[in-house]
Amino acid sequence: NLRHAMTSDGVTTPPWASHFDSEVTKALEQHDTAALAALVTTEAGVLSHPWPDHYLPLVYAAAAASDTDRIEYPVTGWDFGSLSMRSVTFTS
């Protein structure tokens, strides 16, 4: 999504980016790795991650976590409007 980040005003988060981030957060909270894996194929997912190499490690980490692990987001926010800086920790 760098092409979108570099052509936007750098401040406004496009709806597709906030929707994708929201859906990822929801899937994480529900420990739904199937949904996490499928999200990257949605329209918002393809815009957010045209190549899944930066997204798939999140799916692997979520799949390795226990359903009872606590999920926290030590970093959130946006860079250039459309680049989510959300990071995730899984704690037992």
N, C-alpha and C positions, 0 to 999 in steps of 0.2 A: 504494500500500500504506500510505498514511498512516492510513487508518482502522484498519488492523491495528496499526500502530505506536502509535497513541494509545490503543488498548484493551488492549495487552499490558502485561506487567509492566515492559517497557523493558529487561530484562536478558536474558531467555531468547530465543534465536533459534529461531523456529519451523522445523520440518523442511522445509517448502516453501521457505522463504527460503534456508536453507543448501544445499538441493538445487539450486535455481536458480543460486546463486552458483557452486557446484561445477561444474555443467554448462556455464555460461558460461566459466569458467576452462579447462575441458577443451577446449571448442571453440576458444577463443583459442589455446591451446598447440598445437593441431593445425592452426591456420590454416584452420579449417572455417567459412567465412562462410555456407554454406548452413545448417549446424546453428545458427549464431548467429541467423540470420534466423527459423528455425523455432522456436527456444526460447521466444520471446515468446508463441507461440500455445499452449504447453502449459499445463496446469493451474497449475503453479508459476509459469510466466511471466506468466499473467494475474493471479495474486495479487500477484506482484512488481511488475508494470507494467500496471495496468488500462488505461492509455492509453500507447501505445508512444512518445510524443514524447520521453521522456527516455532511452529505450533505443536507438532507431534510430541516433542519432549514433555509438554504439559499432560498430554493424554497418557503417556507412559508412566509419569509420576503419579497421576491420579489413579491409574489402574493398580499401581504397586501399593497405594495407601490402603489402610483398613477402612471399612465402612464406619468405624467408630472414631476415626481420627478427627481431631478438631481442625477446621480450615480457617486460616487467617490470611489477611492481605496486608503485609507490612508496607507495601508501596502501591499506591493507586494514582490515577491522574492521567493526563494526556500530554504528549509532546506533539508539536506541529498540528494540533487539532485532531488528527486521526490515528496517532500511534499510542495505543494503550500501554501504560507503564505498569499495569497490574502485575504484581508478583504474588505467588501463593506459597504458603507453608502448610504442611500436613504434620500435625503433632498428635502423638498417642497419649 
